[in-house]
Amino acid sequence: MVNKKVGRRKQHPMYRPGWNPNPHGRRPIISQVKKFLKNTNSYYADKTRKERSRKIAHIARKIVELGAEPNVYRWQKEDILRWKNDMSKSLDNSTKKKYWRLLRDFLLFYDIRIVENMIVRKEIRIPQVPPKEITTLKEETIWEIHRSTFDMPGWEGDIARFLTIAYPFTGLRPSELRTMQYSDVNIEEWTLRVSNPKGADLYGVKRTIGIPTVARGEFLRFLETRGKYLEGNGIDERFQWLIPYYAWKRYKEWPEGKWNEIKRQINAHSGIYFRWKDYRSSFCQLAIDKGAELQAVSKVMGHKTSATTESYYGRIKDMDAIQEIERVLG
């Protein structure tokens, strides 16, 4: 009988000493982006999370497409420079600055300091962004839009008439008025409690603002109309939401998509295009133009510093600044 030589069976890699499987698969960059977002997105509001997720995925995918390894730990300075040269073809400085900041945060999350070192060595320069042009509505335009809602029918027409006064004369963010509670309105003291500010669960601070005289009549009219609307549908007027929405056989707060649909209807009726947030900057600029102190306007708008207010919402006009200096020094 011939003995056959039995060869040694090939050992599977997982049994070799020191072997460690790649937890990220063939393209670790995908898992690395997801891990970065999972660990950092909780700091941001939902809308910002979606924007960050979309942008960092685009940045990482583009860097890999331009020749980088699909693993962030293997990225080199040359990979970043190729992305920089490609990015400069189409984006404005504001977007470039956001992209650089997001890429830097992504790399620093994995303790990779390529971008940081390139900035220190003057190999790249983060674009400087001049103050953006602020979009505002003139006071006569605000009233023209409001008058155009008089022939809008039904409950949505009542809401449109209310919004076209409440927004431009309180400075509330779109979401702050959309999600406002009925109990937040104090007619006796003419104040509003902003109980759901931007970033409410993270950095937002609840605040109390006033209802100016110019808007008080519309607030009273809307509250009366709201009471009749709820009574007609068998709902107590102390219903939780200030502006109730009916869907799926129940009342709740207005969804953002339906809220924007009301704005589109107002655009169509007035023939004037605007965004909800244009009312916020219009409130700011109108208050400053009429002599309000920037710090007071900033506090009402819920900003931590007046620098944010001045950068994005309203600034003193050149002639007003000249006249103020003349008043003080003349």
QUIRAPE-V189679 format. One record per run of one state. SS is the DSSP state (hx for helix, st for strand, lp for the rest). FROM is the first residue (numbers start at 1). TO is the last residue. If there is no record, write none. Layout:
ss=SS from=FROM to=TO
ss=SS from=FROM to=TO
This chain:
ss=lp from=1 to=12
ss=hx from=13 to=15
ss=lp from=16 to=27
ss=hx from=28 to=43
ss=lp from=44 to=45
ss=hx from=46 to=65
ss=lp from=66 to=71
ss=hx from=72 to=74
ss=lp from=75 to=76
ss=hx from=77 to=87
ss=lp from=88 to=92
ss=hx from=93 to=109
ss=lp from=110 to=113
ss=hx from=114 to=120
ss=lp from=121 to=138
ss=hx from=139 to=151
ss=lp from=152 to=153
ss=hx from=154 to=170
ss=lp from=171 to=173
ss=hx from=174 to=178
ss=lp from=179 to=180
ss=st from=181 to=181
ss=hx from=182 to=184
ss=st from=185 to=186
ss=lp from=187 to=190
ss=st from=191 to=194
ss=lp from=195 to=206
ss=st from=207 to=210
ss=lp from=211 to=212
ss=hx from=213 to=232
ss=lp from=233 to=240
ss=st from=241 to=241
ss=lp from=242 to=244
ss=st from=245 to=247
ss=lp from=248 to=249
ss=st from=250 to=252
ss=lp from=253 to=255
ss=hx from=256 to=270
ss=lp from=271 to=275
ss=hx from=276 to=289
ss=lp from=290 to=293
ss=hx from=294 to=301
ss=lp from=302 to=305
ss=hx from=306 to=312
ss=lp from=313 to=317
ss=hx from=318 to=329
ss=lp from=330 to=330
